Amino acid sequence: MVVNAPSLANIDLLEFGEKVQELYEAGIRFFHIDIMDGHYVSNLCFPTTVVRSLRQRYPDVELEVHLMVSEPRSYISQLKEYGADRVAFHLDATSFSRRLLTEIKEAGMKAGVVINPSQPIGNLSPLQDYLDYVVFMSVEPGFAGQKFLPGSMERLRELARLRQDGGHGFDIIVDGGVNYDIAEDVVRSGADIIVTNIYMVFNQPEGIAGACQRFRETLGAVKRDSVL
């Protein structure tokens, strides 16, 4: 079953603890945590200490950190200390992607890279042996609430073919603008994990618990296409 990974950047900071608890009570066991430094992207979001706080409160939740920062290597030791399970960085944030993927793995975390809408999928080919997962951006990075970009479904299927042809088992996380009009196609096209947002989990009329139940009922039986 595809994993529901709510992006905590969609929560009003004045309601953060309350809404995270609602997600947990609704059965969510995977949190997507955006860390932005105001340099790689123009926005700021979450200090690394949020990882520590979440780990202390929710020891059984998988914490996936999406680094939108210009110096990702400098975050690895602290994220290890604070209890992150997965860390992904943007391909163009370092000239040494293999080295950084290896360092993340050696720190005991799963290692991923983030590919932006303007970057060729083929840029991932040399990294496949080092990847635990790929965060596929279907919006431009930096701000929550954007709409799924045209052409993203075709790119997602290209990424899934790359994984299939290479015989690799890395997870594909789709991040940005997914709504219920396209969610089933996103799963069929290769997504293992969907970063959910204001279109699927937050600000829904049925509330967080009802929205998470709808996710399970709508996408629980959808299978990835066997021929991509």
Backbone as JSON, one array per atom type, in Angstrom:
{
  "sequence": "MVVNAPSLANIDLLEFGEKVQELYEAGIRFFHIDIMDGHYVSNLCFPTTVVRSLRQRYPDVELEVHLMVSEPRSYISQLKEYGADRVAFHLDATSFSRRLLTEIKEAGMKAGVVINPSQPIGNLSPLQDYLDYVVFMSVEPGFAGQKFLPGSMERLRELARLRQDGGHGFDIIVDGGVNYDIAEDVVRSGADIIVTNIYMVFNQPEGIAGACQRFRETLGAVKRDSVL",
  "N": [[0.84, -1.2, 0.0], [0.48, 2.22, -0.82], [2.23, 4.8, 0.91], [1.1, 7.24, 3.17], [2.42, 10.3, 3.65], [2.38, 12.9, 5.41], [3.2, 16.32, 4.87], [4.71, 18.27, 7.17], [5.09, 20.94, 6.97], [2.8, 22.11, 6.17], [1.29, 22.74, 8.34], [-0.11, 25.13, 10.5], [1.96, 27.01, 12.55], [1.08, 27.77, 15.08], [-0.62, 25.77, 15.73], [0.79, 23.47, 15.76], [1.69, 21.24, 17.47], [-0.78, 20.15, 18.25], [-1.95, 19.4, 15.77], [-0.1, 17.56, 14.77], [-0.39, 15.54, 16.64], [-3.03, 14.8, 16.04], [-2.62, 13.71, 13.5], [-1.08, 11.47, 14.2], [-2.88, 10.04, 15.81], [-4.66, 9.43, 13.84], [-3.46, 7.38, 12.58], [-1.11, 7.82, 11.16], [2.23, 7.12, 10.41], [4.5, 8.14, 9.32], [6.34, 10.91, 8.78], [6.93, 13.78, 6.83], [9.47, 16.06, 6.71], [10.35, 19.26, 6.1], [13.3, 21.08, 5.75], [14.5, 24.22, 5.39], [16.83, 26.67, 4.35], [16.8, 29.33, 3.59], [18.58, 30.01, 1.65], [19.26, 28.01, -0.36], [16.61, 27.71, -1.14], [14.25, 30.42, -1.09], [12.72, 30.51, 1.13], [12.17, 29.92, 4.69], [12.13, 27.18, 6.91], [11.48, 25.15, 9.61], [13.69, 24.32, 12.18], [16.41, 22.05, 12.84], [15.93, 20.96, 15.31], [13.28, 20.27, 15.48], [13.12, 17.69, 14.61], [14.29, 16.26, 16.71], [12.41, 16.79, 18.74], [10.09, 15.56, 17.7], [10.97, 12.92, 17.53], [11.33, 12.28, 20.22], [8.71, 12.44, 21.17], [7.29, 10.74, 19.48], [8.32, 7.88, 19.11], [7.94, 5.71, 17.39], [7.45, 6.58, 14.84], [8.35, 7.09, 11.43], [10.75, 9.33, 10.43], [11.3, 11.47, 7.92], [13.55, 13.54, 6.37], [13.7, 16.33, 4.37], [16.06, 18.08, 2.9], [16.32, 21.29, 2.0], [18.65, 22.97, 1.41], [21.76, 24.79, 1.19], [24.14, 23.72, 2.03], [24.2, 20.74, 2.56], [25.71, 18.68, 3.75], [26.59, 19.57, 6.2], [24.52, 19.15, 7.93], [24.21, 16.49, 8.59], [25.36, 15.02, 10.81], [24.04, 16.14, 13.0], [21.36, 15.56, 12.44], [21.47, 12.79, 12.61], [22.04, 12.54, 15.36], [19.68, 13.58, 16.41], [17.74, 11.82, 15.62], [16.69, 11.26, 13.04], [15.3, 9.23, 10.43], [15.46, 9.06, 7.67], [17.19, 10.88, 5.16], [17.24, 13.31, 2.67], [18.78, 15.11, 0.03], [19.16, 17.87, -2.27], [20.1, 17.36, -5.66], [21.65, 19.34, -6.93], [22.79, 20.67, -4.85], [25.22, 19.86, -3.99], [28.47, 18.9, -5.16], [29.28, 16.38, -4.78], [27.67, 13.93, -4.67], [27.63, 11.09, -4.39], [29.46, 10.67, -2.33], [28.16, 12.01, -0.23], [25.75, 10.57, -0.01], [26.81, 8.14, 0.84], [27.87, 8.9, 3.32], [25.55, 9.53, 4.74], [24.33, 7.01, 4.87], [26.3, 5.64, 6.35], [25.95, 6.9, 8.72], [23.78, 5.64, 9.66], [21.27, 6.16, 8.62], [18.65, 6.16, 6.13], [19.35, 7.01, 2.75], [18.73, 9.59, 0.45], [18.08, 11.34, -2.68], [16.94, 14.44, -4.07], [15.09, 15.34, -6.86], [14.61, 17.98, -9.02], [11.99, 19.69, -10.94], [13.18, 20.74, -13.27], [15.38, 19.21, -13.81], [17.04, 16.63, -15.6], [15.86, 13.28, -15.57], [17.71, 11.31, -16.09], [19.99, 12.14, -14.77], [20.12, 10.78, -12.44], [21.09, 8.28, -12.93], [23.92, 7.52, -12.47], [23.86, 7.23, -9.73], [22.33, 5.19, -8.76], [23.07, 2.82, -7.42], [23.61, 3.7, -4.91], [21.42, 4.71, -3.7], [18.7, 4.86, -1.42], [16.25, 5.98, -1.68], [14.3, 8.23, -3.77], [13.29, 11.56, -3.88], [10.86, 12.85, -5.69], [10.21, 15.78, -7.21], [7.27, 17.39, -7.91], [6.52, 19.91, -8.01], [7.98, 23.22, -7.93], [10.66, 23.56, -5.62], [10.31, 24.83, -2.24], [7.96, 26.12, -1.3], [4.88, 25.39, 0.27], [1.68, 24.14, -0.9], [1.55, 24.42, -3.66], [0.53, 23.69, -7.1], [0.36, 20.59, -8.88], [2.76, 20.13, -11.34], [2.47, 20.5, -14.91], [3.37, 17.79, -17.06], [4.64, 16.34, -15.14], [3.73, 13.74, -14.55], [4.57, 12.17, -16.68], [7.33, 12.39, -16.35], [7.57, 11.13, -13.89], [6.91, 8.5, -14.56], [9.05, 7.98, -16.2], [11.12, 7.98, -14.33], [10.34, 5.75, -12.84], [10.69, 3.77, -14.78], [13.46, 3.91, -15.1], [14.27, 2.93, -12.6], [13.16, 0.35, -12.76], [14.41, -0.76, -15.05], [17.04, -0.72, -14.24], [17.03, -2.53, -12.23], [16.81, -1.83, -9.58], [15.82, -1.11, -6.18], [14.99, 1.27, -5.02], [12.93, 3.53, -3.15], [10.27, 5.61, -4.35], [9.36, 8.79, -3.66], [6.8, 11.01, -4.01], [6.5, 14.41, -4.23], [4.58, 17.14, -3.93], [1.78, 18.92, -4.74], [-0.05, 16.83, -5.25], [-3.3, 15.65, -5.72], [-6.67, 14.31, -5.28], [-7.67, 13.95, -7.82], [-5.61, 13.06, -9.38], [-4.21, 11.23, -7.89], [-4.43, 8.37, -7.95], [-3.32, 7.78, -10.45], [-0.75, 8.66, -9.95], [0.17, 6.75, -8.13], [-0.04, 4.41, -9.72], [1.87, 5.08, -11.58], [4.26, 4.77, -10.3], [4.78, 5.7, -7.69], [5.73, 5.14, -4.32], [5.42, 6.37, -1.94], [3.5, 9.12, -0.95], [3.8, 12.51, -0.52], [1.69, 14.21, 1.38], [-0.74, 16.92, 1.55], [-2.33, 20.19, 1.45], [-4.32, 19.5, -0.26], [-5.08, 16.93, 0.23], [-4.88, 16.05, 2.95], [-4.65, 18.15, 4.9], [-6.67, 20.9, 6.02], [-9.08, 19.86, 5.16], [-12.61, 19.21, 4.73], [-13.58, 17.04, 6.23], [-11.85, 16.84, 8.31], [-8.65, 15.93, 9.83], [-8.47, 13.18, 10.62], [-10.59, 12.01, 9.17], [-9.72, 12.63, 6.59], [-7.36, 11.15, 6.39], [-8.4, 8.6, 6.55], [-9.88, 8.58, 4.17], [-7.75, 8.65, 2.33], [-6.66, 6.07, 2.76], [-8.82, 4.47, 1.97], [-9.19, 5.24, -0.69], [-6.75, 4.84, -2.02], [-5.68, 2.49, -1.13], [-5.92, 0.02, -2.47], [-4.8, 0.39, -4.92], [-2.62, -0.48, -7.52], [0.76, -0.5, -8.71], [1.53, 0.05, -12.13], [2.37, -2.73, -14.16], [3.78, -2.7, -16.5], [5.71, -0.21, -17.46]],
  "CA": [[0.0, 0.0, 0.0], [1.22, 3.48, -0.85], [2.35, 5.41, 2.24], [0.66, 8.62, 3.37], [3.49, 11.0, 4.35], [2.02, 14.32, 5.49], [4.26, 17.34, 4.99], [4.39, 19.05, 8.36], [5.18, 22.35, 6.62], [1.44, 22.6, 5.92], [0.6, 23.0, 9.61], [0.07, 26.43, 11.15], [2.86, 26.82, 13.69], [0.35, 27.94, 16.33], [-1.38, 24.55, 15.97], [1.67, 22.39, 15.32], [1.62, 20.06, 18.33], [-2.13, 19.6, 18.19], [-2.2, 18.76, 14.48], [0.75, 16.38, 14.68], [-1.04, 14.51, 17.44], [-4.17, 14.33, 15.26], [-2.08, 12.81, 12.46], [-0.67, 10.23, 14.84], [-4.09, 9.33, 16.21], [-5.3, 8.97, 12.6], [-2.72, 6.23, 12.07], [0.07, 8.19, 10.38], [3.49, 6.7, 11.02], [5.57, 8.63, 8.45], [6.27, 12.37, 8.68], [7.85, 14.44, 5.9], [9.92, 17.26, 7.41], [11.13, 20.15, 5.25], [14.23, 22.02, 6.37], [14.91, 25.21, 4.39], [17.81, 27.57, 4.98], [16.72, 30.68, 3.07], [19.62, 30.19, 0.63], [18.93, 27.13, -1.49], [15.31, 28.28, -1.5], [14.12, 31.72, -0.42], [11.89, 30.35, 2.32], [12.72, 29.3, 5.89], [11.19, 26.22, 7.49], [11.86, 24.16, 10.61], [15.03, 24.02, 12.64], [16.64, 20.61, 13.0], [15.44, 20.51, 16.61], [11.94, 19.68, 15.37], [13.33, 16.24, 14.49], [14.5, 15.76, 18.08], [11.14, 16.85, 19.47], [9.2, 14.54, 17.15], [11.49, 11.6, 17.89], [11.06, 12.05, 21.64], [7.27, 12.28, 21.38], [6.74, 9.68, 18.64], [9.47, 7.03, 18.8], [7.64, 4.69, 16.38], [7.16, 7.21, 13.55], [9.49, 7.27, 10.54], [10.99, 10.75, 10.2], [12.02, 11.68, 6.65], [13.96, 14.94, 6.31], [13.96, 16.87, 3.04], [16.96, 19.21, 3.08], [16.38, 22.33, 0.97], [19.73, 23.79, 1.99], [22.91, 24.91, 0.29], [25.27, 22.94, 2.57], [23.54, 19.6, 3.21], [26.62, 17.82, 4.51], [26.75, 20.09, 7.56], [23.35, 18.78, 8.74], [24.07, 15.04, 8.75], [25.67, 14.53, 12.16], [23.0, 16.59, 13.91], [20.15, 14.79, 12.16], [21.69, 11.48, 13.21], [21.9, 12.69, 16.81], [18.3, 13.9, 16.76], [16.91, 10.65, 15.39], [16.08, 11.14, 11.71], [15.38, 7.92, 9.8], [15.8, 9.24, 6.25], [17.63, 12.23, 4.81], [17.42, 13.52, 1.24], [19.31, 16.42, -0.34], [18.98, 18.18, -3.69], [21.24, 16.99, -6.5], [22.5, 20.48, -7.27], [23.29, 21.31, -3.63], [26.57, 19.37, -3.75], [29.18, 18.29, -6.29], [29.78, 15.07, -4.33], [26.45, 13.23, -4.25], [27.94, 9.72, -3.94], [30.1, 10.77, -1.02], [27.17, 12.39, 0.78], [24.87, 9.42, 0.18], [27.55, 7.17, 1.65], [27.96, 9.41, 4.69], [24.24, 9.39, 5.37], [24.16, 5.59, 5.18], [27.22, 5.28, 7.42], [25.38, 7.46, 9.95], [22.68, 4.79, 10.07], [20.01, 6.65, 8.08], [18.44, 5.92, 4.71], [19.87, 8.15, 1.99], [17.99, 9.89, -0.77], [18.31, 12.59, -3.38], [15.75, 15.14, -4.54], [15.24, 15.79, -8.24], [13.73, 19.1, -9.31], [11.3, 19.57, -12.23], [14.0, 21.15, -14.41], [16.56, 18.35, -13.92], [16.78, 15.37, -16.32], [15.81, 12.05, -14.77], [18.96, 10.58, -16.32], [21.04, 12.55, -13.82], [20.14, 9.83, -11.32], [21.66, 6.99, -13.34], [25.16, 7.12, -11.79], [23.68, 7.15, -8.28], [21.33, 4.19, -8.39], [23.61, 1.84, -6.48], [23.83, 4.35, -3.62], [20.16, 5.32, -3.27], [17.59, 4.17, -0.77], [15.02, 6.56, -2.2], [14.34, 9.47, -4.54], [12.17, 12.47, -3.72], [10.52, 13.38, -7.01], [9.5, 17.03, -7.04], [6.28, 17.69, -8.94], [6.4, 21.37, -7.93], [9.28, 23.81, -7.63], [10.85, 23.49, -4.17], [10.41, 26.03, -1.43], [6.72, 26.61, -0.74], [3.77, 24.45, 0.31], [0.43, 24.57, -1.49], [1.61, 24.58, -5.1], [-0.19, 22.7, -7.89], [1.12, 19.58, -9.62], [3.21, 20.75, -12.58], [2.26, 19.74, -16.15], [4.5, 16.98, -17.48], [5.24, 15.6, -14.02], [3.37, 12.33, -14.59], [5.47, 11.53, -17.65], [8.65, 12.31, -15.71], [7.48, 10.11, -12.85], [6.98, 7.2, -15.21], [10.44, 7.83, -16.65], [11.89, 7.59, -13.15], [9.99, 4.36, -12.52], [11.35, 2.91, -15.78], [14.88, 3.89, -14.74], [14.38, 2.0, -11.47], [12.83, -0.99, -13.23], [15.43, -1.22, -15.99], [18.29, -0.91, -13.52], [16.88, -3.58, -11.24], [17.03, -1.26, -8.25], [14.62, -1.12, -5.35], [14.82, 2.49, -4.25], [11.58, 4.07, -3.04], [9.97, 6.88, -5.0], [8.49, 9.68, -2.9], [6.31, 12.1, -4.86], [6.35, 15.57, -3.35], [4.11, 18.41, -4.46], [0.58, 19.18, -5.51], [-0.88, 15.67, -5.55], [-4.68, 15.7, -5.22], [-7.38, 13.07, -5.55], [-7.92, 13.79, -9.25], [-4.46, 12.41, -10.02], [-3.48, 10.38, -6.93], [-4.37, 6.98, -8.39], [-2.34, 7.72, -11.54], [0.57, 8.82, -9.34], [0.55, 5.44, -7.6], [0.18, 3.5, -10.85], [3.06, 5.5, -12.31], [5.49, 4.38, -9.63], [4.98, 6.24, -6.34], [5.61, 4.29, -3.14], [5.08, 7.27, -0.84], [3.01, 10.41, -1.41], [3.84, 13.6, 0.45], [0.35, 14.78, 1.33], [-0.72, 18.37, 1.56], [-3.62, 20.83, 1.67], [-5.3, 18.91, -1.18], [-5.41, 15.56, 0.6], [-4.93, 15.79, 4.39], [-4.85, 19.35, 5.7], [-7.75, 21.82, 5.63], [-10.17, 19.12, 4.52], [-13.86, 19.37, 5.5], [-13.8, 15.92, 7.14], [-10.83, 16.85, 9.34], [-7.46, 15.12, 9.56], [-8.76, 11.75, 10.75], [-11.39, 11.61, 8.02], [-8.9, 12.73, 5.38], [-6.44, 10.01, 6.36], [-9.22, 7.43, 6.21], [-10.16, 8.66, 2.73], [-6.52, 8.24, 1.65], [-6.56, 4.62, 2.81], [-9.9, 3.86, 1.2], [-9.06, 5.57, -2.1], [-5.49, 4.41, -2.62], [-5.18, 1.27, -0.51], [-5.92, -1.13, -3.38], [-4.23, 0.76, -6.23], [-1.35, -1.17, -7.77], [1.65, 0.07, -9.71], [1.48, -0.58, -13.45], [3.43, -3.73, -14.33], [4.57, -2.3, -17.67], [5.82, 1.24, -17.42]],
  "C": [[0.87, 1.24, 0.0], [1.15, 4.15, 0.52], [1.89, 6.86, 2.19], [1.71, 9.31, 4.24], [3.15, 12.49, 4.43], [3.24, 15.22, 5.62], [3.89, 18.27, 6.13], [4.51, 20.55, 8.11], [3.81, 22.96, 6.35], [0.68, 22.96, 7.19], [0.91, 24.41, 10.09], [0.9, 26.22, 12.41], [2.14, 26.97, 15.03], [-0.46, 26.7, 16.7], [-0.51, 23.31, 15.79], [1.52, 21.14, 16.17], [0.28, 19.37, 18.26], [-2.36, 18.82, 16.9], [-1.33, 17.53, 14.28], [0.14, 15.24, 15.48], [-2.27, 13.95, 16.72], [-3.71, 13.37, 14.16], [-1.73, 11.46, 13.06], [-1.89, 9.39, 15.23], [-4.86, 8.8, 15.0], [-4.54, 7.82, 11.94], [-1.49, 6.55, 11.26], [1.33, 7.78, 11.14], [4.68, 7.09, 10.13], [5.36, 10.14, 8.31], [7.34, 12.87, 7.71], [8.18, 15.81, 6.48], [10.81, 18.07, 6.48], [12.02, 21.04, 6.1], [14.77, 22.92, 5.27], [15.79, 26.26, 5.07], [17.74, 29.02, 4.49], [17.76, 31.0, 2.02], [19.34, 29.31, -0.59], [17.55, 27.48, -2.04], [15.15, 29.56, -0.67], [13.31, 31.65, 0.87], [12.7, 29.79, 3.49], [11.69, 28.35, 6.46], [11.92, 25.25, 8.4], [13.36, 24.14, 10.93], [15.19, 22.51, 12.79], [16.1, 20.09, 14.33], [14.03, 19.95, 16.54], [12.03, 18.16, 15.22], [13.5, 15.63, 15.88], [13.19, 15.71, 18.86], [10.18, 15.77, 19.0], [9.66, 13.14, 17.54], [11.19, 11.29, 19.35], [9.59, 11.76, 21.89], [6.72, 11.05, 20.66], [7.87, 8.72, 18.21], [9.21, 6.01, 17.69], [7.33, 5.26, 15.01], [8.44, 7.34, 12.74], [9.59, 8.75, 10.18], [11.88, 10.92, 8.97], [12.29, 13.17, 6.48], [14.35, 15.3, 4.89], [14.77, 18.15, 3.22], [16.92, 20.12, 1.85], [17.38, 23.37, 1.44], [20.92, 23.78, 1.05], [24.13, 24.13, 0.76], [24.73, 21.7, 3.28], [24.45, 18.77, 4.1], [26.72, 18.27, 5.97], [25.59, 19.71, 8.49], [23.36, 17.31, 9.18], [24.31, 14.58, 10.18], [24.58, 14.93, 13.15], [21.7, 15.82, 13.7], [20.27, 13.36, 12.69], [21.46, 11.53, 14.72], [20.44, 12.87, 17.22], [17.32, 12.8, 16.4], [16.19, 10.57, 14.07], [16.28, 9.72, 11.17], [15.86, 8.0, 8.35], [16.21, 10.69, 6.05], [17.84, 12.3, 3.31], [17.89, 14.96, 0.99], [19.12, 16.62, -1.84], [20.27, 17.91, -4.47], [22.2, 18.14, -6.73], [23.01, 21.22, -6.05], [24.71, 20.85, -3.28], [27.16, 18.82, -5.04], [29.6, 16.86, -5.98], [28.62, 14.22, -3.8], [26.76, 11.83, -3.73], [28.53, 9.75, -2.54], [29.07, 11.07, 0.06], [26.18, 11.27, 1.03], [25.53, 8.38, 1.07], [27.64, 7.62, 3.1], [26.64, 9.27, 5.43], [24.01, 7.93, 5.77], [25.05, 5.17, 6.34], [26.76, 5.83, 8.76], [24.16, 6.69, 10.42], [21.31, 5.23, 9.6], [19.87, 6.23, 6.62], [18.76, 7.19, 3.94], [19.1, 8.34, 0.7], [18.47, 11.17, -1.42], [16.98, 13.14, -3.85], [16.02, 15.62, -5.96], [14.16, 16.83, -8.55], [13.07, 18.96, -10.68], [12.15, 19.9, -13.44], [15.21, 20.24, -14.64], [16.21, 17.06, -14.66], [16.8, 14.18, -15.38], [17.1, 11.26, -14.92], [20.1, 10.98, -15.41], [21.16, 11.6, -12.65], [20.85, 8.52, -11.66], [22.94, 6.61, -12.61], [25.01, 6.87, -10.29], [22.84, 5.97, -7.82], [21.82, 3.19, -7.35], [23.73, 2.4, -5.06], [22.52, 4.82, -2.98], [19.28, 4.35, -2.48], [16.26, 4.71, -1.28], [15.3, 7.83, -2.99], [13.1, 10.28, -4.18], [11.96, 13.17, -5.06], [9.67, 14.63, -6.82], [8.56, 17.25, -8.22], [5.8, 19.14, -8.81], [7.83, 21.91, -7.78], [9.47, 23.84, -6.11], [10.76, 24.85, -3.51], [9.14, 26.51, -0.77], [5.64, 25.53, -0.81], [2.57, 25.04, -0.45], [0.44, 24.76, -2.99], [0.85, 23.45, -5.81], [0.79, 21.81, -8.66], [1.47, 20.12, -11.01], [2.89, 19.88, -13.8], [3.54, 19.0, -16.56], [5.1, 16.13, -16.37], [4.92, 14.12, -14.07], [4.27, 11.57, -15.54], [6.86, 11.38, -17.07], [8.66, 11.24, -14.62], [7.59, 8.72, -13.45], [8.38, 6.93, -15.76], [11.33, 7.4, -15.5], [11.6, 6.14, -12.78], [10.61, 3.39, -13.52], [12.83, 2.81, -15.5], [15.12, 2.9, -13.62], [14.17, 0.56, -11.95], [13.94, -1.55, -14.11], [16.76, -1.49, -15.29], [18.23, -1.99, -12.48], [17.1, -3.11, -9.82], [15.72, -1.16, -7.48], [14.42, 0.15, -4.57], [13.36, 2.94, -4.26], [11.47, 5.36, -3.85], [8.95, 7.63, -4.14], [8.08, 10.83, -3.82], [5.9, 13.26, -3.97], [5.85, 16.77, -4.15], [2.84, 18.36, -5.28], [-0.31, 17.99, -5.83], [-2.26, 15.87, -4.92], [-5.4, 14.43, -5.65], [-7.74, 12.88, -7.03], [-6.81, 12.99, -9.94], [-3.79, 11.37, -9.14], [-3.37, 8.94, -7.4], [-3.35, 6.83, -9.53], [-0.92, 7.86, -11.0], [1.05, 7.48, -8.78], [0.84, 4.47, -8.74], [1.48, 3.82, -11.6], [4.34, 5.27, -11.55], [5.68, 4.87, -8.22], [4.81, 5.16, -5.28], [5.1, 5.09, -1.94], [4.6, 8.58, -1.45], [3.11, 11.4, -0.26], [2.51, 14.34, 0.35], [0.33, 16.2, 1.87], [-2.1, 18.94, 1.84], [-4.71, 20.26, 0.76], [-5.79, 17.54, -0.73], [-5.61, 15.35, 2.1], [-5.3, 17.03, 5.2], [-5.98, 20.22, 5.13], [-8.87, 21.13, 4.87], [-11.43, 19.2, 5.37], [-14.11, 18.25, 6.5], [-12.78, 15.87, 8.27], [-9.7, 15.88, 9.01], [-7.76, 13.62, 9.62], [-9.56, 11.25, 9.55], [-10.61, 11.64, 6.72], [-7.93, 11.56, 5.27], [-7.19, 8.72, 6.05], [-9.56, 7.43, 4.72], [-8.95, 8.24, 1.91], [-6.43, 6.72, 1.6], [-7.62, 3.96, 1.93], [-9.73, 4.07, -0.3], [-7.86, 4.9, -2.75], [-4.99, 3.06, -2.11], [-5.06, 0.09, -1.46], [-5.29, -0.83, -4.73], [-2.85, 0.13, -6.37], [-0.55, -0.42, -8.84], [1.49, -0.68, -11.02], [2.65, -1.55, -13.6], [4.32, -3.41, -15.52], [4.56, -0.79, -17.72], [6.34, 1.79, -18.71]]
}
